[in-house]
Amino acid sequence: MFASGASEVRERPDTVGWRSVATAIHSMRQLPMPMLLTVVSSDCEPLWVDFSTGRYYWERPLTAMPEQPGGVTVYSQPIEAGNPPYPWVAWRAMDPLLWQIGRYAFGTDRATWMRPGDRYALQRWPNLTEIPHSTEEIRMIATLANGYLTAQELGLLTGADEPTAQRVLNMLSLMGAVKPAGGPLAPPAVVAKVQAEPQQAAAASTSNFGFFSRLRDKMGGR
């Protein structure tokens, strides 16, 4: 079940809550070896995240996730590849969990691993049938499929404010659904057009990302 001779790493209790959990998840996803993350909170059941299979287990439904859990402690330990832990529990796909943690972890602040001014583009589509999403959020996801954007530019093109756009970028980044640009990039031409003609921002966004409404209907957006 667990790697032979592996030691468990226990981090100190943290009152920051989901922020510390999100930071631990992001760090552990970069590791080459299979890992198990255990999250213990003073007011929640233990949460297990298995990075080897991309699944999690939590007795609590995600709809009952508190925005600010108390007294969070994070444990991490290596596990054996091909021998997932706790095979008797009903593991679930990790994306919905990361979407919700990303929503609460940093509020509208930038995630700690994201640099100011970096541009991001969609790397993979999240499963929109499994995650709760608004029309505004799916519009931003669709917009990121068309080029690298900062939070400010994403908000400008979709009619959202910058803090809301940053929150969506945080959520997608924690899920591994967006990628940063490899180097400095000029903003897409549509950004310059919208900046020059702010009263036509909605029209410019619609004309350049016109597949949004079709995608929303297809994926059941609301």
WOBELBEL-V669344 format. One record per residue. N is the residue number from 1. NEAR is the number of other C-alpha atoms within 8 Angstrom. Layout:
BEGIN
n=(N,N)
near=(NEAR,NEAR)
END
This chain:
BEGIN
n=(1,2,3,4,5,6,7,8,9,10,11,12,13,14,15,16,17,18,19,20,21,22,23,24,25,26,27,28,29,30,31,32,33,34,35,36,37,38,39,40,41,42,43,44,45,46,47,48,49,50,51,52,53,54,55,56,57,58,59,60,61,62,63,64,65,66,67,68,69,70,71,72,73,74,75,76,77,78,79,80,81,82,83,84,85,86,87,88,89,90,91,92,93,94,95,96,97,98,99,100,101,102,103,104,105,106,107,108,109,110,111,112,113,114,115,116,117,118,119,120,121,122,123,124,125,126,127,128,129,130,131,132,133,134,135,136,137,138,139,140,141,142,143,144,145,146,147,148,149,150,151,152,153,154,155,156,157,158,159,160,161,162,163,164,165,166,167,168,169,170,171,172,173,174,175,176,177,178,179,180,181,182,183,184,185,186,187,188,189,190,191,192,193,194,195,196,197,198,199,200,201,202,203,204,205,206,207,208,209,210,211,212,213,214,215,216,217,218,219,220,221,222)
near=(8,10,8,5,4,8,6,8,7,8,7,6,8,9,8,8,13,14,10,10,11,13,10,9,10,9,8,9,7,6,7,4,5,12,12,13,13,11,12,11,12,8,7,8,9,10,11,11,12,14,12,9,6,9,11,13,11,9,7,8,7,8,4,6,7,5,6,8,13,9,11,15,12,14,11,11,12,13,13,11,7,4,8,12,8,6,6,4,6,6,7,7,8,10,10,10,9,12,13,10,11,14,12,11,12,13,7,8,8,11,7,6,5,7,7,5,5,10,11,13,14,13,9,6,7,6,7,11,7,6,9,6,9,8,9,8,9,12,10,13,9,12,13,13,9,9,10,13,14,10,12,11,10,15,14,13,14,12,8,11,9,12,9,10,14,13,15,11,10,13,14,12,10,13,10,8,12,13,10,9,11,4,4,5,7,4,8,9,6,9,11,9,9,14,8,6,8,7,6,8,13,10,7,12,12,9,7,7,10,8,7,12,7,7,9,12,8,7,8,8,11,6)
END
